[in-house]
Amino acid sequence: MAVMRFELEQVLGYRREMEKLRKQDFATSKQNLEKASTDLRRGEEQVSELSEEFRCRQQELGCIDEMRMYSDFFNRKRVEIKYQKVLVEQLDLVLNERREDLLEASKDKKVLESLKVRKTREFLLEMEQKERKFLDEISIQKKAGPD
Protein backbone atom coordinates (compact mmCIF):
# COMPACT_ATOMS: atom_id res chain seq x y z
CA MET A 1 0.00 0.00 0.00
CA ALA A 2 1.20 3.49 -0.81
CA VAL A 3 2.31 5.74 2.02
CA MET A 4 0.97 9.26 2.21
CA ARG A 5 3.56 11.97 2.61
CA PHE A 6 2.38 15.44 3.65
CA GLU A 7 4.32 17.98 1.60
CA LEU A 8 4.20 20.66 4.30
CA GLU A 9 5.29 18.45 7.20
CA GLN A 10 8.43 20.53 7.83
CA VAL A 11 6.38 23.73 7.88
CA LEU A 12 3.92 22.11 10.28
CA GLY A 13 6.80 21.04 12.54
CA TYR A 14 8.14 24.58 12.47
CA ARG A 15 4.74 26.01 13.34
CA ARG A 16 4.37 23.56 16.23
CA GLU A 17 7.75 24.64 17.53
CA MET A 18 6.81 28.31 17.19
CA GLU A 19 3.59 27.71 19.11
CA LYS A 20 5.58 25.97 21.85
CA LEU A 21 7.97 28.93 22.08
CA ARG A 22 5.07 31.39 22.17
CA LYS A 23 3.49 29.40 25.01
CA GLN A 24 6.74 29.65 26.95
CA ASP A 25 6.97 33.40 26.29
CA PHE A 26 3.36 33.84 27.41
CA ALA A 27 3.93 31.82 30.59
CA THR A 28 7.05 33.82 31.43
CA SER A 29 5.23 37.12 30.86
CA LYS A 30 2.34 35.95 33.00
CA GLN A 31 4.70 34.99 35.84
CA ASN A 32 6.44 38.37 35.60
CA LEU A 33 3.11 40.20 35.77
CA GLU A 34 1.92 38.12 38.73
CA LYS A 35 5.18 38.76 40.60
CA ALA A 36 5.03 42.50 39.93
CA SER A 37 1.38 42.62 40.99
CA THR A 38 2.19 40.74 44.19
CA ASP A 39 5.07 43.12 44.92
CA LEU A 40 2.77 46.09 44.35
CA ARG A 41 0.12 44.65 46.63
CA ARG A 42 2.73 43.96 49.35
CA GLY A 43 4.07 47.50 49.10
CA GLU A 44 0.60 48.97 49.38
CA GLU A 45 -0.19 46.75 52.36
CA GLN A 46 3.08 47.72 54.03
CA VAL A 47 2.32 51.43 53.59
CA SER A 48 -1.20 50.90 54.88
CA GLU A 49 0.03 49.06 57.98
CA LEU A 50 2.71 51.63 58.69
CA SER A 51 0.26 54.45 58.08
CA GLU A 52 -2.04 52.95 60.69
CA GLU A 53 0.89 52.56 63.08
CA PHE A 54 1.89 56.18 62.46
CA ARG A 55 -1.66 57.37 63.08
CA CYS A 56 -1.76 55.50 66.39
CA ARG A 57 1.72 56.63 67.50
CA GLN A 58 1.48 60.20 66.27
CA GLN A 59 0.73 61.52 69.75
CA GLU A 60 3.58 59.48 71.25
CA LEU A 61 6.27 60.68 68.85
CA GLY A 62 8.46 62.96 70.84
CA CYS A 63 10.90 64.37 68.36
CA ILE A 64 10.70 65.73 64.91
CA ASP A 65 13.36 63.28 63.67
CA GLU A 66 11.00 60.33 64.19
CA MET A 67 8.26 62.15 62.29
CA ARG A 68 10.74 62.98 59.52
CA MET A 69 11.73 59.31 59.30
CA TYR A 70 8.08 58.32 58.83
CA SER A 71 7.62 61.10 56.28
CA ASP A 72 10.73 60.08 54.34
CA PHE A 73 9.63 56.46 54.38
CA PHE A 74 6.15 57.35 53.09
CA ASN A 75 7.63 59.51 50.33
CA ARG A 76 10.02 56.76 49.28
CA LYS A 77 7.26 54.13 49.31
CA ARG A 78 4.95 56.43 47.33
CA VAL A 79 7.61 56.68 44.61
CA GLU A 80 8.23 52.92 44.70
CA ILE A 81 4.52 52.18 44.43
CA LYS A 82 4.14 54.60 41.53
CA TYR A 83 7.07 52.90 39.76
CA GLN A 84 5.60 49.47 40.51
CA LYS A 85 2.22 50.50 39.07
CA VAL A 86 3.91 51.63 35.85
CA LEU A 87 5.82 48.34 35.74
CA VAL A 88 2.60 46.35 36.20
CA GLU A 89 0.94 48.30 33.38
CA GLN A 90 3.89 47.67 31.08
CA LEU A 91 3.99 43.98 31.95
CA ASP A 92 0.26 43.76 31.31
CA LEU A 93 0.79 45.22 27.83
CA VAL A 94 3.61 42.74 27.19
CA LEU A 95 1.36 39.89 28.37
CA ASN A 96 -1.37 40.98 25.96
CA GLU A 97 1.15 41.10 23.11
CA ARG A 98 2.38 37.62 23.99
CA ARG A 99 -1.21 36.39 24.11
CA GLU A 100 -1.81 37.76 20.61
CA ASP A 101 1.41 36.15 19.36
CA LEU A 102 0.36 32.83 20.88
CA LEU A 103 -3.10 33.02 19.30
CA GLU A 104 -1.55 33.80 15.92
CA ALA A 105 0.91 30.90 16.22
CA SER A 106 -1.92 28.56 17.24
CA LYS A 107 -4.03 29.64 14.27
CA ASP A 108 -1.12 29.11 11.88
CA LYS A 109 -0.53 25.63 13.24
CA LYS A 110 -4.22 24.69 13.17
CA VAL A 111 -4.53 25.75 9.55
CA LEU A 112 -1.75 23.36 8.56
CA GLU A 113 -3.08 20.57 10.79
CA SER A 114 -6.51 20.94 9.17
CA LEU A 115 -4.89 20.82 5.75
CA LYS A 116 -2.99 17.68 6.73
CA VAL A 117 -6.17 16.00 7.98
CA ARG A 118 -7.99 16.93 4.77
CA LYS A 119 -5.12 15.64 2.61
CA THR A 120 -5.00 12.42 4.63
CA ARG A 121 -8.75 11.88 4.12
CA GLU A 122 -8.41 12.54 0.40
CA PHE A 123 -5.49 10.12 0.19
CA LEU A 124 -7.38 7.39 2.07
CA LEU A 125 -10.46 7.91 -0.10
CA GLU A 126 -8.32 7.68 -3.23
CA MET A 127 -6.68 4.49 -1.95
CA GLU A 128 -10.10 2.97 -1.22
CA GLN A 129 -11.26 3.83 -4.71
CA LYS A 130 -8.13 2.28 -6.25
CA GLU A 131 -8.53 -0.83 -4.12
CA ARG A 132 -12.21 -1.13 -5.06
CA LYS A 133 -11.34 -0.67 -8.73
CA PHE A 134 -8.60 -3.29 -8.43
CA LEU A 135 -10.94 -5.77 -6.72
CA ASP A 136 -13.65 -5.11 -9.31
CA GLU A 137 -11.16 -5.80 -12.07
CA ILE A 138 -10.07 -9.06 -10.40
CA SER A 139 -13.66 -10.20 -10.01
CA ILE A 140 -14.41 -9.31 -13.66
CA GLN A 141 -11.37 -11.31 -14.78
CA LYS A 142 -12.50 -14.30 -12.66
CA LYS A 143 -15.99 -14.17 -14.15
CA ALA A 144 -14.62 -13.90 -17.64
CA GLY A 145 -12.29 -16.74 -16.66
CA PRO A 146 -10.78 -19.30 -18.97
CA ASP A 147 -13.18 -20.08 -21.80
PyMOL commands that set and color helices and strands:
alter all, ss='L'
color gray80, all
select helices_A, chain A and resi 9-57+64-144
alter helices_A, ss='H'
color red, helices_A
deselect
rebuild
show_as cartoon
